[in-house]
Amino acid sequence: MDFKKEPFFNGNSAWEDVGNGISRQFVGYNSQVMMIIVKFEKDAVGTLHQHFHSQITYVASGKFEVTVDDETKILQEGDGFLHSPIFFMG
């Protein structure tokens, strides 16, 4: 993945259809964190996945059910979560 290093961004990047009623727009990212805007159509379900960087999610509108590790919560407008992967150095 290329890293977007600019300190400022605007909402002009292209929307990407990722299927199953979900689209996303990359805002900014580097090797530690990524910020994207994601739109879910009603009843759309994302797939379980992992990131090598931290993920911060903020719910701008609607309700969103999310599972982080083994805990599932329903988030609504104004809620969010932070998930940081744990890396082991050997």
CYANA upper distance limits for C-alpha pairs under 8 A (distance plus 0.5 A):
  3 PHE  CA     29 TYR  CA      6.55
  3 PHE  CA     30 ASN  CA      5.34
  3 PHE  CA     31 SER  CA      7.42
  4 LYS  CA     28 GLY  CA      6.40
  4 LYS  CA     29 TYR  CA      5.99
  4 LYS  CA     30 ASN  CA      6.53
  5 LYS  CA     28 GLY  CA      8.21
  5 LYS  CA     29 TYR  CA      7.81
  5 LYS  CA     30 ASN  CA      7.19
  6 GLU  CA     28 GLY  CA      8.45
  9 PHE  CA     27 VAL  CA      7.14
  9 PHE  CA     28 GLY  CA      7.59
 10 ASN  CA     27 VAL  CA      7.87
 11 GLY  CA     27 VAL  CA      7.49
 13 SER  CA     25 GLN  CA      6.89
 13 SER  CA     26 PHE  CA      7.16
 13 SER  CA     27 VAL  CA      7.65
 14 ALA  CA     25 GLN  CA      6.61
 14 ALA  CA     26 PHE  CA      8.28
 15 TRP  CA     23 SER  CA      7.01
 15 TRP  CA     24 ARG  CA      6.01
 15 TRP  CA     25 GLN  CA      5.15
 15 TRP  CA     26 PHE  CA      8.28
 16 GLU  CA     23 SER  CA      5.93
 16 GLU  CA     24 ARG  CA      5.76
 16 GLU  CA     25 GLN  CA      6.71
 17 ASP  CA     21 GLY  CA      8.50
 17 ASP  CA     22 ILE  CA      6.82
 17 ASP  CA     23 SER  CA      4.85
 17 ASP  CA     24 ARG  CA      7.12
 18 VAL  CA     22 ILE  CA      6.16
 18 VAL  CA     23 SER  CA      5.88
 18 VAL  CA     24 ARG  CA      7.71
 19 GLY  CA     23 SER  CA      7.60
 20 ASN  CA     44 ALA  CA      6.78
 20 ASN  CA     45 VAL  CA      7.74
 20 ASN  CA     46 GLY  CA      8.42
 21 GLY  CA     40 PHE  CA      6.42
 21 GLY  CA     41 GLU  CA      5.64
 21 GLY  CA     42 LYS  CA      8.45
 21 GLY  CA     44 ALA  CA      5.86
 21 GLY  CA     45 VAL  CA      8.38
 22 ILE  CA     38 VAL  CA      7.57
 22 ILE  CA     39 LYS  CA      6.20
 22 ILE  CA     40 PHE  CA      5.25
 22 ILE  CA     41 GLU  CA      6.94
 22 ILE  CA     44 ALA  CA      7.22
 22 ILE  CA     45 VAL  CA      8.49
 22 ILE  CA     46 GLY  CA      8.02
 23 SER  CA     38 VAL  CA      6.27
 23 SER  CA     39 LYS  CA      5.84
 23 SER  CA     40 PHE  CA      7.35
 24 ARG  CA     36 ILE  CA      7.06
 24 ARG  CA     37 ILE  CA      5.99
 24 ARG  CA     38 VAL  CA      4.80
 24 ARG  CA     39 LYS  CA      6.74
 25 GLN  CA     36 ILE  CA      6.01
 25 GLN  CA     37 ILE  CA      5.59
 25 GLN  CA     38 VAL  CA      6.98
 26 PHE  CA     35 MET  CA      7.08
 26 PHE  CA     36 ILE  CA      4.96
 26 PHE  CA     37 ILE  CA      7.02
 27 VAL  CA     34 MET  CA      8.40
 27 VAL  CA     35 MET  CA      6.04
 27 VAL  CA     36 ILE  CA      5.61
 27 VAL  CA     37 ILE  CA      7.57
 28 GLY  CA     34 MET  CA      6.52
 28 GLY  CA     35 MET  CA      5.87
 28 GLY  CA     36 ILE  CA      7.53
 29 TYR  CA     33 VAL  CA      6.17
 29 TYR  CA     34 MET  CA      4.59
 29 TYR  CA     35 MET  CA      6.52
 30 ASN  CA     34 MET  CA      6.91
 31 SER  CA     53 HIS  CA      6.83
 32 GLN  CA     52 PHE  CA      8.25
 32 GLN  CA     53 HIS  CA      5.14
 32 GLN  CA     54 SER  CA      6.48
 33 VAL  CA     53 HIS  CA      5.53
 33 VAL  CA     54 SER  CA      5.27
 33 VAL  CA     55 GLN  CA      6.61
 33 VAL  CA     56 ILE  CA      8.41
 34 MET  CA     53 HIS  CA      7.48
 34 MET  CA     54 SER  CA      7.45
 34 MET  CA     55 GLN  CA      6.74
 34 MET  CA     56 ILE  CA      8.22
 35 MET  CA     55 GLN  CA      7.85
 35 MET  CA     56 ILE  CA      7.55
 40 PHE  CA     44 ALA  CA      6.20
 40 PHE  CA     45 VAL  CA      8.27
 51 HIS  CA     55 GLN  CA      8.03
 51 HIS  CA     85 PRO  CA      7.71
 52 PHE  CA     85 PRO  CA      7.03
 53 HIS  CA     84 SER  CA      7.36
 53 HIS  CA     85 PRO  CA      7.07
 54 SER  CA     82 LEU  CA      7.78
 54 SER  CA     83 HIS  CA      6.20
 54 SER  CA     84 SER  CA      4.86
 54 SER  CA     85 PRO  CA      6.69
 55 GLN  CA     82 LEU  CA      6.32
 55 GLN  CA     83 HIS  CA      5.78
 55 GLN  CA     84 SER  CA      7.00
 56 ILE  CA     80 GLY  CA      7.87
 56 ILE  CA     81 PHE  CA      6.37
 56 ILE  CA     82 LEU  CA      5.06
 56 ILE  CA     83 HIS  CA      7.03
 57 THR  CA     80 GLY  CA      5.62
 57 THR  CA     81 PHE  CA      5.83
 57 THR  CA     82 LEU  CA      7.00
 58 TYR  CA     77 GLU  CA      8.49
 58 TYR  CA     78 GLY  CA      7.25
 58 TYR  CA     79 ASP  CA      6.47
 58 TYR  CA     80 GLY  CA      4.73
 58 TYR  CA     81 PHE  CA      7.33
 59 VAL  CA     63 LYS  CA      7.95
 59 VAL  CA     64 PHE  CA      7.84
 59 VAL  CA     75 LEU  CA      7.56
 59 VAL  CA     76 GLN  CA      6.55
 59 VAL  CA     77 GLU  CA      5.53
 59 VAL  CA     78 GLY  CA      6.20
 59 VAL  CA     79 ASP  CA      6.14
 59 VAL  CA     80 GLY  CA      6.38
 60 ALA  CA     76 GLN  CA      8.46
 60 ALA  CA     77 GLU  CA      5.69
 60 ALA  CA     78 GLY  CA      6.71
 61 SER  CA     76 GLN  CA      7.29
 61 SER  CA     77 GLU  CA      5.13
 61 SER  CA     78 GLY  CA      8.16
 62 GLY  CA     76 GLN  CA      6.31
 62 GLY  CA     77 GLU  CA      6.38
 63 LYS  CA     74 ILE  CA      7.20
 63 LYS  CA     75 LEU  CA      6.12
 63 LYS  CA     76 GLN  CA      4.80
 63 LYS  CA     77 GLU  CA      7.19
 64 PHE  CA     74 ILE  CA      6.07
 64 PHE  CA     75 LEU  CA      5.60
 64 PHE  CA     76 GLN  CA      6.67
 65 GLU  CA     72 THR  CA      7.50
 65 GLU  CA     73 LYS  CA      6.22
 65 GLU  CA     74 ILE  CA      4.74
 65 GLU  CA     75 LEU  CA      6.56
 66 VAL  CA     72 THR  CA      6.07
 66 VAL  CA     73 LYS  CA      6.18
 66 VAL  CA     74 ILE  CA      6.90
 66 VAL  CA     75 LEU  CA      7.92
 67 THR  CA     71 GLU  CA      5.93
 67 THR  CA     72 THR  CA      4.64
 67 THR  CA     73 LYS  CA      7.04
 68 VAL  CA     72 THR  CA      7.00
 68 VAL  CA     83 HIS  CA      7.66
 75 LEU  CA     79 ASP  CA      6.08
 75 LEU  CA     80 GLY  CA      7.25
